[in-house]
Amino acid sequence: MDFKDAIKQLADRVEKLKENIQTEEATKNAFIMPFINALGYDVFNPLEVIPEMTCDIGTKKGEKIDYAIMKDEQPILLIECKHWKQDLNLHDNQLLRYFNVSKAKFGLLTNGIIYRFYTDLKEPNIMDEKPFLEVDITDLRDNQIEELKKFHKSYFDVDNILSSASELKYMGELKAIIQDEFNNPSTDFVKMFATKVYDGRMLQSVIDQFTPLVKRAISSHINDIINERLKGALTVSDTNTEVQHKEETPSEAQTEIQPESKIVTTEEELEAYRIIQAICRQKVDVSRIAYRDAQTYFSVLLDDNNRKPICRMYFNTATKYIATIDENKKDVKHAIESLDDLFQYSEDYFKAIDMYETKE
């Protein structure tokens, strides 16, 4: 099993077992020791992993770190563990104290789900206040797996990790700032854009006027980018579907004359379906997302099953609605102004899928 598969298998394990893990020790045994093992280290070999390693801190003797990963008889990674429900923000000072009296270049604070990696980028031998890498093992991206892989026994190289640590740290901080500005634009941020389109004095009333406009403009631009990427990603899928339909189309001799249908599937409905399909492919295979049109509404279904609606669209009225599905499989209608608004209800689509998957 390669590293990526091992980490993903551990992520599945965490999701299945976490509610049954009641103590910090159980968290270590069920989640953190398997993680260390996935990094290629033998948790039962004291030449590679030392549990409860003593880290004397000044006059305080007998202080112990949960695990120390060893190389050439020296610690290279200190690991401080907490129960999976604990907030790690309350415990980073403890790891900092251990790090500062150790020769280890890296520290890891984890509750078995969140993994925070620290080093000393700001001041030598003093652990930085903020981690250079933080991952949620239940929500891993491929680039994060590659960063974790650098800590694997077979690939571990201090210089290699440090060369990317600085970039990771500042990229993470910049992303957090950008996200915060997008969600709650600051006065300076609003001014930066408003002054490019507004020639008058930048009074507080003008800033108040432009703040929601800037926020909506950013949201709209992000949706446009996503739409373009989704269209590109779906091109191959749509092409394959068209080929399949052509292969399944009966000959004229086999086709019976059908009465004219009152159902008209519009291009807008199909475009909305493609958006929902692309969103839901994050949750299930895209081939499982289907649609059926009716006279009064357009349904997006899981497994082409009428009893598994993901959402319904009511586009045949003056006000258009997207209906999400509640736990009783009832429609919850939301008025929309454009197809961009469909992205607002992604979590509702996911909840509907989870509801059907759980019942199975």
C-alpha positions in Angstrom: 0.0 0.0 0.0 1.5 3.4 -1.0 1.5 6.4 1.3 -1.6 8.1 -0.3 -3.7 4.9 0.1 -2.5 4.4 3.7 -3.5 8.0 4.7 -6.9 7.7 3.0 -7.5 4.4 4.7 -6.7 6.1 8.1 -9.1 8.9 7.2 -11.9 6.4 6.7 -10.9 4.8 10.0 -11.2 8.1 11.9 -14.6 8.8 10.5 -15.9 5.4 11.5 -14.4 5.2 15.0 -14.2 8.7 16.4 -17.5 8.6 18.2 -16.3 5.5 20.1 -13.0 7.1 21.2 -13.5 8.4 24.8 -10.0 9.1 26.0 -6.7 10.7 24.9 -5.0 7.3 25.2 -7.6 5.7 23.0 -7.0 8.6 20.5 -3.3 7.8 20.4 -3.9 4.0 19.9 -6.6 4.3 17.3 -5.5 7.3 15.3 -2.1 8.7 16.0 -0.1 5.5 16.2 -1.5 4.4 12.9 -0.5 7.8 11.5 3.1 7.4 12.7 3.1 3.9 11.2 1.8 5.3 7.9 4.9 7.6 7.9 7.0 4.5 7.8 8.1 4.4 11.4 7.8 1.3 13.7 5.9 2.6 16.7 7.2 -0.4 18.7 10.9 0.2 17.9 12.5 2.6 20.4 15.2 3.4 17.9 12.6 5.0 15.7 9.8 6.1 18.1 10.1 6.9 21.8 6.8 7.2 23.7 6.8 9.5 26.7 10.2 10.9 26.0 11.5 13.1 28.9 12.0 16.8 28.1 13.2 18.6 31.2 12.2 22.2 31.1 14.4 24.4 33.3 13.8 23.5 36.9 10.8 21.3 35.9 12.1 17.7 35.6 10.4 14.7 34.2 8.2 16.6 31.6 7.3 14.1 28.9 6.4 14.5 25.2 3.9 11.9 23.9 6.1 10.7 21.0 9.5 11.5 19.6 10.5 10.3 16.1 14.2 9.4 16.1 16.9 9.4 13.5 20.5 8.7 14.2 19.7 8.7 17.9 18.4 12.2 17.8 14.8 13.4 17.9 13.6 14.9 14.5 9.9 15.3 15.2 8.2 15.8 18.6 4.5 14.8 18.7 2.1 16.2 21.4 -1.3 14.4 21.4 -4.8 15.4 22.6 -8.2 13.8 22.6 -9.9 14.1 19.2 -12.6 16.4 20.6 -10.1 18.9 22.2 -9.4 22.3 20.7 -5.7 22.4 19.7 -5.6 26.2 20.2 -5.5 25.6 24.0 -2.5 23.4 23.9 0.2 24.8 21.5 2.2 26.4 24.4 2.9 23.0 25.8 4.5 21.8 22.5 6.4 25.1 22.3 8.1 24.4 25.7 9.2 20.9 24.7 10.4 22.1 21.3 12.6 24.9 22.8 14.6 22.4 24.9 14.9 19.8 22.3 17.2 19.3 19.3 14.2 18.4 17.1 13.6 20.7 14.1 9.9 20.0 13.9 7.0 19.7 16.2 3.5 18.2 15.7 0.4 19.0 17.7 -2.5 16.7 16.9 -5.8 15.4 18.1 -5.8 12.5 15.6 -7.9 14.5 13.1 -6.1 17.9 12.9 -2.4 17.8 12.4 -0.4 21.0 12.9 3.3 21.0 12.0 5.7 23.7 13.5 9.3 24.7 13.0 11.5 27.7 13.8 11.3 30.0 10.8 11.0 33.2 12.7 13.8 32.7 15.3 16.2 29.8 15.5 15.4 27.1 18.1 12.2 29.0 19.1 9.1 27.3 17.8 6.9 29.6 15.7 3.5 30.6 17.1 1.7 29.5 13.9 2.1 26.1 12.1 3.6 26.1 8.6 1.3 23.1 7.7 -2.2 22.2 9.0 -4.2 19.4 7.7 -7.5 17.8 8.5 -7.1 14.1 7.8 -10.9 13.8 7.1 -10.7 16.5 4.4 -7.3 16.0 2.7 -6.3 17.5 -0.6 -3.6 15.9 -2.8 -1.2 18.7 -2.3 -1.4 18.2 1.5 -0.8 14.5 1.1 2.4 15.4 -0.8 3.5 17.7 2.0 2.8 15.0 4.6 4.8 12.5 2.5 7.9 14.6 3.1 7.8 13.4 6.8 7.9 9.8 5.7 10.9 7.8 6.8 11.9 7.1 3.2 11.8 10.8 2.1 12.6 12.7 5.3 15.1 15.5 4.6 15.3 18.5 6.9 16.4 21.0 4.2 13.8 19.8 1.8 11.0 20.3 4.3 12.3 23.7 5.5 12.6 24.9 1.9 8.8 24.6 1.5 7.8 25.4 5.1 8.3 29.1 4.7 6.2 29.2 1.5 3.5 27.0 3.1 3.3 29.2 6.2 3.0 32.5 4.4 0.7 31.1 1.8 -1.6 29.8 4.5 -1.7 33.1 6.3 -2.3 35.0 3.1 -5.2 32.7 2.1 -6.7 33.2 5.6 -6.5 37.0 5.1 -8.0 36.8 1.6 -10.8 34.6 2.8 -11.6 37.0 5.6 -11.6 40.0 3.3 -13.9 38.1 0.9 -16.3 37.3 3.7 -16.1 40.6 5.5 -14.4 43.3 3.4 -12.4 45.8 5.4 -12.6 49.5 4.8 -9.1 49.6 3.1 -10.1 46.6 0.9 -13.3 48.3 -0.2 -11.5 51.6 -0.8 -8.9 49.9 -3.0 -11.7 48.8 -5.5 -14.1 51.6 -5.0 -11.6 54.3 -5.9 -11.1 52.6 -9.3 -14.7 53.0 -10.3 -15.9 56.0 -8.2 -14.5 59.5 -8.8 -16.1 61.3 -5.8 -14.8 61.7 -2.3 -14.6 58.4 -0.4 -16.9 59.3 2.5 -18.1 56.7 5.0 -21.5 56.6 3.3 -19.8 55.7 0.0 -17.8 53.0 1.7 -21.0 51.6 3.2 -22.6 51.6 -0.2 -19.7 49.8 -1.9 -19.0 47.2 0.9 -21.9 44.9 -0.1 -21.2 45.6 -3.8 -17.6 44.5 -3.5 -18.6 41.4 -1.6 -21.2 40.5 -4.3 -18.8 41.2 -7.1 -16.2 38.9 -5.6 -18.8 36.1 -5.1 -20.0 36.6 -8.7 -16.5 36.5 -10.1 -15.7 33.3 -8.2 -18.9 31.7 -9.4 -18.0 32.7 -13.0 -14.6 31.0 -12.6 -16.2 27.9 -11.2 -18.8 27.8 -13.9 -16.1 28.0 -16.6 -14.1 25.1 -15.0 -17.3 23.0 -14.5 -18.2 23.4 -18.2 -14.8 22.3 -19.2 -14.8 19.4 -16.8 -18.2 18.3 -18.0 -17.5 18.4 -21.7 -16.0 14.9 -21.7 -18.9 13.6 -19.6 -21.5 15.2 -21.9 -19.7 13.9 -25.0 -19.7 10.3 -23.6 -23.4 10.6 -22.7 -24.3 11.8 -26.2 -22.4 8.9 -27.8 -24.2 6.5 -25.5 -27.5 7.9 -26.3 -26.8 7.6 -30.1 -25.9 4.0 -29.6 -29.1 3.3 -27.7 -31.4 5.2 -30.2 -33.7 2.7 -32.0 -34.0 2.7 -35.7 -36.9 4.4 -37.4 -38.5 1.0 -38.1 -38.4 0.3 -34.4 -39.6 3.6 -33.2 -43.3 3.9 -32.3 -45.2 7.1 -32.9 -45.6 8.7 -29.5 -48.1 11.4 -28.5 -46.6 14.9 -28.3 -45.3 15.5 -24.8 -46.3 18.6 -22.9 -42.9 18.5 -21.1 -40.3 20.9 -22.5 -36.8 20.6 -21.1 -35.2 24.1 -21.5 -31.5 24.9 -21.9 -31.7 26.8 -18.6 -32.8 23.6 -16.8 -30.0 21.6 -18.4 -27.5 24.2 -17.5 -28.7 24.1 -13.9 -28.5 20.3 -14.0 -24.9 20.5 -15.1 -24.1 22.8 -12.3 -25.8 20.5 -9.7 -24.1 17.5 -11.3 -20.7 19.1 -11.0 -21.2 20.2 -7.4 -22.4 16.7 -6.4 -19.5 14.9 -8.1 -17.5 16.0 -5.0 -19.7 13.6 -3.1 -20.5 10.7 -5.4 -19.6 9.5 -8.9 -21.0 11.8 -11.6 -22.6 8.8 -13.3 -25.0 8.5 -10.4 -26.5 12.0 -10.9 -29.5 12.0 -13.2 -32.5 14.2 -14.0 -36.1 13.8 -14.9 -38.3 16.5 -16.2 -42.0 16.9 -15.4 -44.6 19.5 -16.4 -44.3 21.6 -13.2 -40.7 20.9 -12.0 -37.3 19.5 -13.0 -35.8 16.9 -10.7 -32.1 16.0 -10.1 -32.0 12.5 -8.7 -29.5 10.1 -7.2 -29.2 6.8 -9.1 -32.0 8.0 -11.4 -34.5 7.1 -8.6 -37.6 9.2 -8.1 -37.4 8.4 -4.4 -33.9 9.9 -4.1 -34.4 13.6 -5.2 -31.3 15.8 -4.6 -33.2 18.9 -5.5 -36.0 20.1 -7.7 -36.2 23.2 -9.9 -39.3 25.3 -10.5 -38.4 27.4 -13.5 -41.8 27.6 -15.2 -43.0 30.5 -13.1 -42.3 34.3 -13.0 -40.1 33.7 -9.8 -37.7 30.8 -10.2 -37.1 28.5 -7.2 -34.6 25.8 -6.3 -36.2 23.3 -3.8 -33.8 21.4 -1.5 -34.9 18.3 0.3 -35.4 18.1 4.0 -35.1 15.0 6.3 -38.8 14.1 5.5 -38.1 14.3 1.7 -40.2 17.5 1.5 -39.4 20.4 -0.7 -37.9 23.5 0.9 -38.2 26.3 -1.8 -35.7 29.1 -2.2 -36.2 31.9 -4.7 -33.2 32.5 -7.0 -32.3 35.3 -9.2 -29.7 33.5 -11.4 -28.1 30.1 -11.7 -25.2 31.4 -9.7 -27.5 31.1 -6.7 -27.5 27.3 -7.0 -24.0 27.2 -5.4 -25.4 28.6 -2.2 -27.2 25.3 -1.4 -24.3 22.8 -2.0 -24.5 21.6 1.6 -28.2 20.9 1.2 -27.5 18.7 -1.9 -24.8 16.9 0.1 -27.2 16.3 3.0 -29.8 14.8 0.7 -27.2 12.4 -0.7 -25.9 11.5 2.8 -29.5 10.8 3.8 -30.0 8.2 1.0 -26.6 6.7 1.5 -27.1 6.3 5.2 -30.4 4.6 4.8 -28.9 2.1 2.4 
